[in-house]
Amino acid sequence: MSDQSSDLIPPTHHALDFFLARQPILSREQELIGYELLFRSAAFGPANVKDDVTATAAVIAHASELGLSNVIGNLQGFINVDAAVLMSDFIYFLPADKVVLEILETVKVTPELVARVRELVKSGYVFALDDVVAESEEIEELLPLVKIIKIDVLEVDPSKLLKLSVHFKRAQKELLAEKVETLQQFNDCVTFGFDYFQGYYFAKPMILQGKKLEASKMAIMHLLTLLVRNVDNGEIVRFIKRDVALSLTLLRLVNTPVYGFQKFIDSLGQALIVLGRRQLKRWLQILLFANTEKGGADGMSPLMILAATRGKMLELIAAKLRPGRRKMSEMAFTVGIMSLVDALFGMSMDSVLRQITVSTEIREALLRRTGFYGLALKLVECTEQREQDQAQIQALLDELQLSADDFFDAEKHAFEWGNSISSNHVGQPSPMLMSAPPGGYVDEDDDD
């Protein structure tokens, strides 16, 4: 690869001018297979970029500098490319085995472009066609070279969606449905033979009137409430003993090699002392999100990864803005990880919060997105969207008095943390979680 690419990036245009977001891509079995990576300028309003190639070069340099494995773990990264990027030399910054290149619908298909895509396919790159809404001559020209067809389900009439999917399936292409926002859309696309799905339908709860938390979840929530009330260890142990699954999991957790104890810990009382209350809180929170989806033994709920990543991002934001105030960081972690309990339990947030005890600040953040924690949560949620409102993101950054650089840093570390949970998961949260920086389920009166 030549060194021309580095010349394209002016020294004033540094990596942190860009936000990074990622949207999950799931299989038919609801397993996470990759992320679409969304790089956007931290500035909002009209773009002041005079040279698209220069801007895109900066984005790709940013991606390679960041280290894709930190952002996507062992999964695939789907990245949008236009004609300028495809024809450039700096596309080789991206590792062929880690990315799927999405050719944007705005790209004009020319003989030169087709030849370039063919050359990149020979180099090992995998291609997808983005935002397909109908058959066309241009799509047919590229079809032999692409593996995945992304269809925007919001833009295609359901009656035409079946015809379109049959056409591309006959051509032996994999189908990815994007902008899937409801379970009904997901079920329709499964019926039509789609292979992959993108959108937050998996985090949208199906609200069932009068539903109560299932027994195992209720036990975890009750134990968290006991910890918040700061009851003595004896009462906590008595409660854990009533739940065989909780007892076994706790003993298994403290007897992992990560703790390095010479003697096997065989009592719940000992286990609680070894683990400590703060770590127990964090472990219980993560446990809530484990195994909530159908899948194999090693399956990881995308909800768990999203919730854990949100929790870590809020914790890091609070630590940056309120240094030295550990309790605030812990409450921020709680808000992030609890922001998806409605999806987890299939009931409204209000119903969930009537069954468990949380502080007023946490309640206001979860129900109304108000207060310090609510604003931070709103910011994180905004950046998760495929169609980001840059003006709203900037307004929230200003209100929180958080710089773009500091927010980017929190994002990067949170993504890494979420990936580590995913890659270490074997049916229960990994013990490595216990060595993460402190943060857990706390209430205002909790000073342990």
C-alpha positions in Angstrom: 0.0 0.0 0.0 1.4 3.4 -0.9 1.8 6.3 1.6 -0.5 8.6 -0.4 -3.4 8.1 2.1 -1.6 9.8 4.9 -1.1 12.9 2.7 -4.8 13.2 2.3 -5.4 13.9 6.0 -4.6 17.5 6.9 -2.9 17.9 10.3 -5.8 20.0 11.6 -8.3 17.3 10.9 -7.7 14.9 13.8 -9.5 11.7 14.6 -11.5 13.1 17.5 -13.5 15.3 15.1 -15.6 12.2 14.7 -18.2 10.5 16.8 -18.5 6.8 16.6 -21.7 4.9 17.0 -22.6 1.3 16.2 -25.9 -0.4 15.5 -26.3 -4.1 16.2 -26.9 -6.6 13.4 -28.6 -9.9 14.5 -29.1 -13.3 13.0 -32.4 -15.1 12.6 -31.7 -16.7 16.0 -31.3 -13.2 17.5 -27.6 -13.7 18.0 -25.3 -10.7 17.5 -23.1 -11.1 14.4 -21.8 -7.6 13.8 -22.3 -3.9 14.0 -22.8 -1.2 11.4 -20.2 1.4 12.3 -21.4 5.0 12.0 -18.8 7.7 11.9 -20.1 11.2 12.0 -18.6 14.6 12.4 -18.8 16.0 15.9 -19.9 19.3 14.3 -23.5 19.6 13.4 -25.4 21.7 10.9 -24.3 22.2 7.3 -21.1 20.2 6.6 -18.1 22.4 6.1 -16.2 19.6 4.3 -14.9 20.9 1.0 -13.3 17.6 0.0 -15.2 14.4 0.6 -12.2 12.2 0.0 -10.2 14.1 2.7 -13.0 13.7 5.2 -13.5 10.0 4.5 -9.7 9.4 4.6 -9.8 10.9 8.1 -12.6 8.6 9.1 -10.9 5.5 7.9 -7.6 6.5 9.4 -9.6 7.1 12.6 -11.1 3.6 12.4 -7.7 1.9 12.0 -6.1 4.1 14.7 -8.9 3.1 17.1 -8.4 -0.6 16.4 -11.5 -2.2 15.0 -11.2 -5.1 17.4 -11.7 -2.6 20.3 -15.0 -1.5 18.8 -16.4 -4.8 17.4 -14.6 -7.5 19.3 -14.7 -10.8 17.3 -17.7 -9.6 15.2 -17.9 -8.0 11.7 -18.0 -4.3 11.2 -20.3 -3.0 8.4 -18.9 0.3 7.0 -20.5 2.6 4.4 -18.3 3.4 1.3 -18.9 5.8 -1.6 -17.2 5.9 -5.0 -14.4 8.1 -3.8 -13.5 5.7 -1.0 -13.8 2.7 -3.2 -11.4 4.2 -5.8 -8.9 5.4 -3.2 -5.8 3.6 -2.0 -6.5 4.3 1.7 -9.4 1.8 1.7 -6.7 -0.8 2.5 -6.5 0.7 6.0 -9.5 -1.5 6.7 -8.7 -5.2 7.4 -10.6 -7.4 4.8 -11.4 -10.1 7.3 -13.1 -7.7 9.8 -15.3 -5.6 7.6 -18.2 -5.7 5.2 -18.1 -2.7 2.8 -21.6 -1.3 2.1 -21.8 0.4 -1.3 -24.1 3.4 -0.8 -27.2 3.7 -2.9 -25.9 7.1 -4.2 -22.9 5.5 -5.9 -23.0 5.7 -9.7 -22.2 2.4 -11.2 -19.5 2.8 -13.9 -17.3 0.2 -15.7 -14.4 1.6 -13.6 -16.2 1.1 -10.4 -17.3 -2.4 -11.2 -13.6 -3.2 -12.1 -12.5 -1.7 -8.8 -15.0 -3.7 -6.7 -13.9 -6.9 -8.6 -10.3 -6.1 -7.7 -11.2 -5.6 -4.0 -13.2 -8.8 -3.9 -10.0 -10.6 -5.2 -8.2 -9.0 -2.2 -10.6 -10.6 0.2 -13.1 -7.8 0.8 -16.8 -8.6 1.2 -19.5 -6.3 -0.2 -23.1 -5.4 0.6 -25.4 -3.1 -1.3 -27.0 -0.6 1.0 -30.6 0.7 1.0 -32.0 -1.4 -1.8 -35.7 -0.7 -2.4 -36.2 -2.1 -5.9 -34.5 -4.0 -8.7 -32.4 -2.0 -11.1 -29.9 -2.4 -13.9 -27.2 -0.9 -11.8 -27.8 -3.4 -9.0 -27.8 -6.2 -11.5 -24.3 -5.1 -12.7 -22.9 -5.3 -9.2 -24.9 -8.4 -8.1 -22.3 -11.0 -9.0 -19.7 -9.2 -6.8 -21.7 -8.7 -3.6 -22.6 -11.1 -0.9 -25.3 -9.2 1.1 -28.3 -7.1 0.0 -29.5 -4.6 2.6 -33.2 -3.8 2.2 -34.8 -0.8 3.9 -38.1 -2.4 5.2 -39.6 1.0 6.0 -39.3 2.1 2.3 -40.6 -1.1 0.7 -44.3 -1.9 0.6 -44.8 -5.3 2.4 -46.5 -6.7 -0.8 -43.3 -5.9 -2.8 -40.9 -7.0 -0.1 -41.7 -10.7 -0.7 -41.1 -10.4 -4.5 -37.8 -8.5 -3.8 -36.6 -11.1 -1.3 -37.4 -14.0 -3.7 -35.5 -12.3 -6.5 -32.3 -11.8 -4.5 -32.6 -15.3 -2.8 -32.7 -16.8 -6.3 -29.4 -15.0 -7.0 -28.1 -16.7 -3.9 -27.6 -13.5 -1.9 -27.9 -13.1 1.8 -30.6 -10.6 2.9 -30.3 -8.0 5.6 -33.4 -6.1 6.7 -32.6 -2.7 8.0 -34.7 -0.3 10.1 -36.5 -3.2 11.7 -38.2 -1.4 14.6 -41.0 -3.8 15.6 -41.3 -7.5 16.3 -44.0 -7.8 13.6 -41.5 -6.5 11.0 -38.9 -9.0 12.3 -41.4 -11.9 12.1 -42.5 -10.9 8.5 -38.8 -10.7 7.4 -38.0 -14.1 8.9 -41.0 -15.5 6.9 -39.6 -13.9 3.8 -36.3 -15.6 4.2 -34.1 -12.7 5.5 -30.8 -13.8 7.1 -29.9 -10.7 9.2 -31.7 -7.9 10.9 -30.7 -4.4 11.9 -32.7 -2.0 14.1 -33.8 -1.8 17.7 -36.8 -4.1 17.5 -35.0 -6.4 19.9 -34.9 -3.7 22.6 -38.6 -2.8 22.1 -40.7 -4.4 24.8 -43.9 -6.2 24.1 -46.0 -4.7 26.9 -48.2 -7.3 28.6 -50.9 -6.0 30.9 -50.5 -7.0 34.5 -47.4 -9.1 34.0 -45.3 -9.8 37.1 -41.6 -10.4 37.1 -40.8 -14.1 36.7 -39.5 -15.9 39.9 -35.8 -15.9 39.1 -35.7 -12.3 38.0 -37.9 -11.3 41.0 -35.3 -13.0 43.3 -32.5 -11.0 41.9 -34.4 -7.8 42.1 -35.4 -8.5 45.7 -31.8 -9.3 46.6 -30.7 -6.0 45.0 -33.3 -4.2 47.2 -31.9 -5.9 50.3 -28.4 -4.7 49.4 -29.8 -1.2 48.9 -31.4 -1.3 52.3 -28.0 -2.3 53.7 -29.3 -5.3 55.7 -26.8 -7.5 57.4 -25.0 -10.4 55.7 -27.0 -13.0 57.6 -30.3 -11.8 56.1 -28.8 -11.8 52.6 -27.4 -15.3 53.0 -30.8 -16.5 54.3 -32.4 -15.1 51.2 -29.9 -16.5 48.7 -30.3 -20.0 50.3 -33.9 -20.0 49.2 -32.9 -19.9 45.6 -30.8 -22.9 44.5 -29.8 -21.3 41.2 -28.5 -18.2 42.8 -26.7 -20.2 45.5 -24.9 -22.4 43.0 -24.0 -19.5 40.7 -22.5 -17.4 43.5 -20.4 -20.4 44.7 -19.2 -21.1 41.2 -18.3 -17.4 40.7 -16.1 -17.1 43.8 -14.4 -20.4 43.1 -13.1 -19.3 39.7 -9.3 -19.1 39.1 -9.5 -15.3 38.8 -9.7 -15.0 42.6 -6.7 -17.3 43.2 -7.9 -18.7 46.6 -6.0 -21.7 48.0 -9.1 -23.2 49.6 -12.4 -24.0 48.0 -15.1 -21.6 49.3 -18.0 -23.7 50.2 -20.3 -21.5 52.2 -22.5 -18.6 51.0 -21.4 -16.5 54.0 -17.8 -16.9 53.0 -18.6 -16.2 49.4 -20.4 -13.0 50.3 -17.4 -11.8 52.3 -14.9 -12.7 49.5 -17.0 -11.1 46.8 -18.0 -7.9 48.8 -21.3 -6.1 48.4 -20.3 -3.8 45.7 -19.2 -6.6 43.4 -22.3 -8.6 44.3 -24.5 -5.7 43.2 -22.7 -5.4 39.9 -22.8 -9.2 39.3 -26.5 -9.3 40.0 -27.2 -6.5 37.6 -25.4 -8.2 34.8 -27.0 -11.5 35.7 -30.4 -10.0 35.1 -29.5 -9.6 31.4 -27.9 -13.0 30.9 -29.6 -15.7 28.9 -32.7 -13.7 28.2 -32.8 -14.6 24.5 -33.2 -17.9 22.9 -29.9 -19.4 21.6 -27.2 -21.9 22.4 -25.3 -22.2 25.7 -22.8 -19.6 24.5 -25.6 -17.3 23.2 -25.4 -13.7 24.4 -28.4 -11.5 24.6 -27.8 -8.3 22.5 -29.9 -6.7 25.3 -27.2 -7.6 27.8 -24.4 -6.2 25.7 -26.3 -3.0 25.0 -27.3 -2.5 28.7 -23.8 -3.3 29.9 -22.3 -0.9 27.4 -24.7 1.9 28.4 -24.0 1.3 32.0 -20.3 1.6 31.5 -20.6 4.7 29.3 -22.7 6.5 31.9 -20.3 5.5 34.6 -17.4 6.9 32.7 -19.2 10.1 31.9 -20.1 10.6 35.6 -16.5 9.9 36.6 -15.3 12.5 34.2 -17.8 15.2 35.1 -17.9 14.5 38.8 -14.4 13.3 39.7 -14.0 11.7 43.1 -17.7 11.1 43.6 -17.8 7.4 43.4 -21.4 7.1 44.4 -22.5 9.2 41.4 -20.5 6.9 39.0 -22.2 3.9 40.6 -25.7 5.4 40.2 -24.9 6.3 36.6 -23.9 2.7 36.0 -27.3 1.6 37.5 -29.3 4.0 35.3 -27.5 2.7 32.2 -28.0 -0.9 32.9 -31.6 -0.5 34.1 -32.6 1.6 31.1 -33.5 -1.7 29.3 -35.4 -3.6 32.0 -38.7 -2.8 30.3 -37.5 -4.6 27.2 -36.0 -7.4 29.4 -39.2 -8.0 31.3 -41.7 -7.2 28.6 -43.5 -4.6 30.7 -43.6 -0.9 31.0 -40.8 0.9 33.0 -43.4 2.3 35.3 -44.6 -1.3 36.2 -41.1 -2.5 36.8 -40.3 0.5 39.1 -43.4 -0.2 41.1 -42.0 -3.7 42.0 -38.5 -2.6 43.0 -36.9 0.1 45.1 -34.7 2.8 43.4 -33.9 6.3 44.4 -35.8 9.3 43.1 -33.0 10.4 40.9 -32.7 7.0 39.2 -36.5 6.9 38.8 -36.7 10.3 37.2 -33.8 9.4 34.8 -35.5 6.1 33.8 -39.0 7.4 33.4 -38.5 11.0 32.2 -34.8 11.3 31.1 -34.4 14.3 33.5 -31.7 15.3 35.9 -28.0 14.7 35.5 -28.4 10.9 34.9 -31.4 11.4 32.6 -29.5 13.8 30.4 -26.5 11.5 30.2 -28.7 8.5 29.3 -30.5 10.6 26.6 -27.1 11.5 25.1 -26.0 7.9 24.9 -29.4 6.9 23.4 -29.1 9.6 20.8 -25.8 8.3 19.6 -27.1 4.7 19.2 -29.6 5.8 16.5 -28.7 5.2 12.9 -30.2 8.6 11.9 -28.5 10.8 14.5 -29.8 14.3 15.4 -26.4 16.1 15.5 -27.9 19.3 16.9 -29.5 17.4 19.8 -26.3 15.6 20.5 -24.4 18.9 20.6 -27.0 20.5 22.8 -26.8 17.6 25.3 -23.0 17.8 25.3 -23.2 21.5 26.0 -25.8 21.1 28.8 -23.7 18.4 30.5 -20.5 20.4 29.8 -18.9 17.4 28.3 -16.3 17.8 25.5 -16.6 15.7 22.3 -13.2 14.2 23.0 -14.2 13.1 26.5 -17.4 11.6 25.2 -15.6 9.7 22.4 -13.2 8.3 25.0 -16.0 7.1 27.2 -17.6 5.5 24.1 -14.5 3.6 23.1 -13.9 2.2 26.6 -17.5 1.2 27.0 -17.5 -0.6 23.6 -14.4 -2.5 24.7 -16.0 -3.4 28.0 -19.2 -4.6 26.3 -17.2 -6.7 23.9 -15.2 -8.3 26.7 -18.5 -9.4 28.4 -19.7 -10.8 25.1 -16.5 -12.7 24.2 -15.9 -14.1 27.7 -19.6 -15.2 28.2 -20.2 -18.9 28.7 -23.7 -19.0 30.1 -23.0 -16.6 33.0 -21.3 -13.2 33.3 -17.5 -13.6 33.1 -15.5 -13.3 36.3 -13.5 -10.6 34.7 -16.5 -8.3 35.3 -15.6 -8.4 39.0 -12.3 -6.7 38.4 -13.8 -3.9 36.5 -13.8 -0.4 38.0 -16.4 -0.1 40.8 -20.0 0.6 39.8 -23.2 -1.1 40.7 -26.7 -1.0 42.0 -26.8 1.7 44.6 -29.3 4.0 46.2 -28.7 7.5 47.7 -28.3 6.1 51.2 -25.8 3.4 50.2 -22.3 4.2 51.3 -20.8 0.8 51.6 
